[in-house]
């Protein structure tokens, strides 16, 4: 993205600060820093912050010294303040952004620890804290066409990975072995990294919505659930498909059909002006009518973008109205501890005309994988 895009985002945040009477803003979440500057890094325990002065609309990016060159390349024209490993970051902050006239400091309240808040209070004595986090999240919830294009690239990669994963399935293969092959293929196809911990589950373990792959072997007649995502170009993708290995039972087909119908109902309900809760309700009512209501134990989905979980939270309690540019998952599931679990997840966005577009295209009809033994 161009430097003008990042400057426009910073200007919007400073305008919000001016409206709220916030003199100094400090953004420390690495994802939010990247969103506002184009500079992405993992500072680990080191200090990283975008400081904004609402009085003169000035901004400075405080970065670890070892990342200063990368920051200058990623954020041309932005004032970079490097911090060595022997510097006191908060003393540098106070010197660069003086405390005179500062009555309110804007921070991401969900990100800043109590220890960091106490250090900030020492730099700006008497100043109170205001929250900037929701203002930034409100900006991030609506994606530009460029951002949606980046998400589509991440989706294209992960769908290639899903197809490869299915081709590698063998009876006797462990969940971990398949997960390892999946993550190898992610990078081979151009992903920067997995967007989250890869989920590969088989048999009754597919009833664990966020189960962790282990040494459990794939067996004939098992459900096989694969929930994967990649990050590419700073944006994420997220897809889940559930397969049957060898031969499907009637009980498995009944669960699968209910979840597929719920997935399609949730997507069909998605449109501009529709509350998020209506999407959850459409999927949930479909599963309830099929007799599996108590086995659908989570919200229907979540927003995503630079992070794998963003707003909007696609829950039955969320009255937020969907709007063009919002990107989210629709991923109903039924989890039976005996038969196993099914989840089908698609990546959806609201188009400029108000209708839902589906970014994921990997087949959703029940696939029975014909496999050989190891």
N, C-alpha and C positions, 0 to 999 in steps of 0.2 A: 504494500500500500504506500501511497505517497506521503511525504512529510506533512502535506497540507491536511490530510485526513486526521492525522494524530493531533495537529495543532487545533483543528476545529473541535475535536473531542475535549482537549484541555480547556479551550475557551468556553465550552458549554459548562464544564465543571466550575470554572472560575466564576462564571455568571451566576451559577447556583450559589456559590459561596457569598458573592456580593448580596444576593437577595436575602440570604439567611444571616448576614452580618458576621460571617466567618472571615477573619483576617488571614490566618495561615492555614493551609491545608497540607496534610502529609499522607501520601498514598504509599503503603508498604507491601501490600499483597503483590507478589511477583506477576500474577496474571493481570491485575489491574494496572500495574506499571507498564506491562507490555501493551495493553490495550490503549493506553494514553500516550505512549512514546514510540512504540515499535521495537523497543529493546527488551529481549527476553533472556532471563538467566535464572539459575537457581543459586541464590547467595549463601545457602546453607545457614550457618550461624552469623554470617557477616551482615552488615547494615546495608539495606537497599531502600531508597525512598525517593519519590517524586515530591518535591516541595513546591507549593504554589502560594504566591503572595497575592492576596485579593486586592490589596491597595494599589499596586502598580501592574498587576496582571503578569508578573514575572514568574518564571518557573526554573527550577534547578533540579538536576537529577544526581542524587548521591549514590555512588556505586563503589563496590570494592575496587581497590587499585588494580588488581589483576584482571578486572573486567572493563577497565576504562577505555581501552582501545576498541573493544567490541561495541561499547556503548556509543562512542563517537561515530563509528561506522553506521550503526543502526538508527541513530537519532541525530542526524546532521542538523546543526543550527541550534541545538538545545545545549544549554550550559551544563557541563559535566563537572561534578565535584568528586574527585577520587579520594577514597579513604583507605589508608594503609592499615596493616594489621596492628600497628602500634598507636594509631590515632584513636582519640576518643570521639566517636561519631557524633555524640550529642553536643560536645563542645564545638565541633565543626558546624553543626546545624545552627547552634545559637549565634556563631560568628557570621554565618552566611545569611541567616534569616533572623535579624535582631528582634528582641522581645518588646521593644518600645511600641506601645499602643496595641499590643496583642491581648485581647480579652477573651478570645475564643479560638481554639485549635480544632480544625476539622480532621478527623481520623476515620478509619474503618473500624468501628467499634467491635465488630465480630472477628477482627484480625489482630488488633493490638493487645498484647498481653498486659497484665497488671504491672509487671516489672518495667515494661517499656513506657507505660503511661506515667509511672512515677518518675522516670528519667525525663520525660517530656515536661512534666510539671516543674521539675527543677530548672529546666531551661527557660520555661515560660511561667514564672511564678504568678499565681493568682488567676491564670487563664482557665476557663472551663473547656469541656470537650463537646464538640458537635459531631454528629455522624455524617460522613460522606458516603458510606458504603451503599446505602440504598439508592442514592442519586447515581452512582456509577452503575449499579446493577440495572437501574431503569434505562440507562443508555445502552447497556449490553444486551438487553432482552430483545431489542429489535435489530436484526442483522441487515446489513446492506447487501446489495446484489453481489458485491465482491466477496463478502464473508460467506454467503450461501454457496458461491462457486467454490470456495476453499473447502467448505464442508462436503460438497458433492465430490470433490477429489478424494477426500478421506473416506467417503462412502465407497467410491469405486475401488479403492485399494482394499478395503476390508471385505468387500464382496468377492474379490479375487481370492483373498485368503480363505474365505468360507468354502468356496468351490474346491480349493486345493485340500482343505482339511477333510472334506468328505471323501476325496479320492484316496486319502491316506489311512482311512479307518480299517482296522483289522480286528477280528475276534482275538482276544488275548492281549491287545495293546492296552497300556495303562492310560488313565486320564492325563497324568503328567507327561507321558511321552507324546501324546497328541498335542497337548498345550505347548510343549517345547517346539514341535514342528510348526505349529501355528505362528508362534512368535518369530521363528526364523524366517518364515515366509513374509511376515509383515514388513520386515526391513528389506527383504529381497525385492518387494514390489514398490518400495519407495517411502514407507512410513518412517517417521522420526522415532517413534516408540509406541508401545501399546498405550491406549488412552486410559486403561485401568487394568487391574489384575485379570488376566484371561480366565474365563470360567469354562471348564469342560467337565461335565458330570455324566455319569452313566447309571443305569438301573434305578433303584429306589432313591439314590442320591440326587436324582434330578428333581426331587421334591424339596430340595434345599435352595431357595431362591438365590442366595448369594453363597453357595457352597464353594469350597476350595478344592481344586484338583488334587488327587492323591494317587496312591498306588493301586487303586481299584481297576480291575480289568474289564474291558468291554466284552459283553457276552451276547450270544444270539438271543434275540427277542427283547433286548434292552431298549428303553428310550435313551437317546444320546442328545444332551442339551449343550449347545455351544453359544456362549454369549461373549462377543469380542468387539473391540473397537480399536482404532488407531488414532494417533495424532500426526497430522501432516500439514506443514505450512502454518502451524500454530492453531489449527482447528481440529476438532474431534469428530469421530463417527461412532455409532453404537448399533449393533444388530444382534438379535438372537434368533436362532432357528433350532427346532427340535426335530430329531429324526428317530426312526425306528431301525434297529439293526436286524436284518434277516427276515423277520415276519412280524406283522402287527396283530395284536389281539383285538377283540371287539371292545374291551374296556379301554385300551389305548386309543382306539379310533374315536370312541365317544368323547374322551377328554380332548383329543386333538381338534375334533370338529367344533366343539364348544369354544375353544380358545381362538381358533381361526375366525369363527363368526364374530367373536367379541372384538378381535383386532380390526376386522373390517368395519364393524359398527362404530368403533371409536374414531377411525379415520373418516368415515362418512359424516360423523357428527361435528368434525372440526371445520370451522369457518370463521371468518372475521366477524366480530360482534357476539360470538357465542361464548358463554362463560366456560372456563376450564372445567368446572365441575360437571358440565353437561357431557363432556367427552368421557370422563370417568364413569358417569352414570350410564351412558350408552353401552359401554363395554361391560360394566358390572351387571346391568340388568340382563344382558344376553347370557352371561354365565349363570346367573341366578335362575333364569328360565330353564336352563339345561340341567339344573339340579346340583350345580357345583359351587353355589354362592359362598359357603363358608371356607372353601379351599382357595379362594382368590384373596390373598392376604396383604396386598400392597396397593399403592396408588397405580393408576394406569400408565404413568410415565413421568418424564421430567424434561425440562429444557436442557439444552446443551449448546456448546459453541467452542470457546477457547478452553473452558473447563467441561468435564464430562457431565457434571451436574450443575445446572444453572436455573434461573427462573425462566419460565413459570413452572412451579411444582404442579404437576398434573393430578391433583387430588380432588376428591369430592367436596372438600371444604374451601376450595379456592374459587372465589368469584371473579377473578381477573378475566377481562374480556380478551379473547384472542384478537390479534391484529396482524396486518401484513408485516412480514419480516420475522415473525416469531418462529423458532425452530424447536421441535420437541420430539420425544419418542411416544409411541403408542405401543405398550407392551403388556397386555393382560396375561395372566398365567393361572393355571390350576395346578395345585400341588397335593397329590395323593401319596401318602406315605407307603402304600402298598404297591399301587400300580406305577407310580412315578409321577413326575411333573412335566408340564408343557408350558413353555413361554414362547410367544411369537412377537418379535419387536421390529418395528419399522421406524424410520426417521422421516418426520413430516414437517412441512413448513407452510405458512399461510402466504399465498401468492398475492400479488398486487391487486388482482381482481377479487380477492376475498375468499377464494376457494382453497382447499387443501391440495398441496402438491406432495408427492411421495418421492423422497430421494433414494430410498432403497428399492431395488428391483429383484433381489434374489428370490427365487420361487418359494411360495408359502404352502402350496398343497403338500399334504403328507408325503414325504419321501421315505421309502423303505430302502435302506442301503444294502445291496447284495455284497457280502463280504467273504473274504477267505480267512482262514485261521493263520496266525503267525507261524 
